[in-house]
Amino acid sequence: MKKLLTTMTMLLALGQSAFAQFGNCTPSERYEYKDKQTGVTIIGLTDTTKNDRFMYQTDPMWTPDGKYLLFRSSSRGDGKEQETVGRDGKKRKYRPTNYFFIDLETGKIIQATDGKEGGVFLGNKSNKFYYNRREDGKWSLYEMNLDAFFADVKAGKCKKQKNYERFIGTFPAEMGRPGGMAINSDDTYAFISVERDGTEEEKERMNKNAFIPLSDQPIKIKPVLSGLRKMNLQTGEVTKIADVEFKVGHIQSSRFNPDEIVFCNETGGDAAQRMWYAKSDGSVVKPLYKETPLDWVTHETFASRDYVYFNILGFQPRLRKQASGILRINLRNDDVELLGQVEMNADGDQLRGRGFWHCNATRDDKWTAGDTFAGSVWLINNETGQRHHIATETRMRPDHSHPAFSPDCKKMIFQSGHFTNGKRLNLMMVDLTKQAFWGK
């Protein structure tokens, strides 16, 4: 009997592996719990056996119709290692990241890629899914028809991935080496950050102007000549937006205006001038919120039509000589507003200093969310300034909470290592309409 059970278990595992592929649909993992400190009911969307992550907080995660929520995982799928060759020519093995959708009506989880994709981005107007692949050493962009895909998944007649995708174009090597991307608000262009070789004069100027951190701040990312490009999503044509003399990070597009871009000078830490704003035709490239030496700006979010939200950190004594916390800057007149801060030692942690680390906001600018160094998630009412403690002990590992909002402003999501003591992340959601403070 023991041998029979062992054999059945092995066959079941093999069967699950065989069907853990593109279009595979698995049962809901949804559960609820009440945060012991805040009393808020939190909905768990994925169980504790997998390591799941939302997309980065600056990227859309809901399909435009609001029915599906996108996330990524390297522990789901068939679990097989793949091999790749890096730019240094060395081979390495890795478990590929796959992308999944949660059907918010049923809780079912749908696998939407087969492990060959790099960066991904949801469309803003229609249910389209954009992703790039490395093919013969070249960067190619594809568009996937999610309406057709979801319909076939529900009917139990899912085809191969190629049946739902459209090839857009290949990025020309002479335009640079592609990095991050963002799809603009009317789904006509992909904005793409690149690294480039540039001239010796540019390199000399870049090194001369490079940010020099204090002795207690390690240099995580060295400056590199970069730029912004755009790819026409119908023709695949790639054109230049602008070149800059620092490493471009966190490229973002407005959800309302198709020609507005926000990006950062990525150092892995502090910068002399972190946030930047550009128009997609290259006519404007300028600093956004001009920093002082005491401003440690980080984690900007292009959240609404007219505002970019960001953090000024205050976790070091030298940084607490002026205001810190979550702020927003008005893109039309450069007005800056401090929205709020929490003290870390009053937030369930023994460390001293001010606590917000990442931020986001609803598209109507009524609510701001922030996570703290202590692993709590908070909401701020932008009209009253009142703060609401939502979740505690998210552990902030193996990644940060990164709170974000649904397009209709009624739900907030975040990721948490609460139930695994920081070993794996689970995906959480809060229904804001059911909170006592909602509507007040």
Protein Blocks (a to p, Z undefined) as FASTA:
>chain_A
ZZmmmmmmmmmmmmmmmmmcghiacddfbdcdddfklopacddfbdfkbccddddfkbcf
bdfklpaccdddfkgcjhpacddddfkopacdddddddddddfknopacdfbehlaccdd
ddfkbccddddddeehiacdddddfklmmmmmmnopaccfklmpccfbdcdfklopcfbd
dddfkopaccdddddebjmklmmmmmmmpccddfklccfbdcdddddddddfklopacdf
bdcdbdcehiacdfkbmkbccddddehiacfblbdcddfklpaccdehiadfklccehia
cfbfmbccddddfkbfklmmbccdjddddfklopacdfbdcdfklnopabecdfbfbdcd
dfklpaccdddfkopacdddfknopacdfbghklopabdfkiaddfklpaccdddfklnn
omaccdddddfklpfkgoZZ
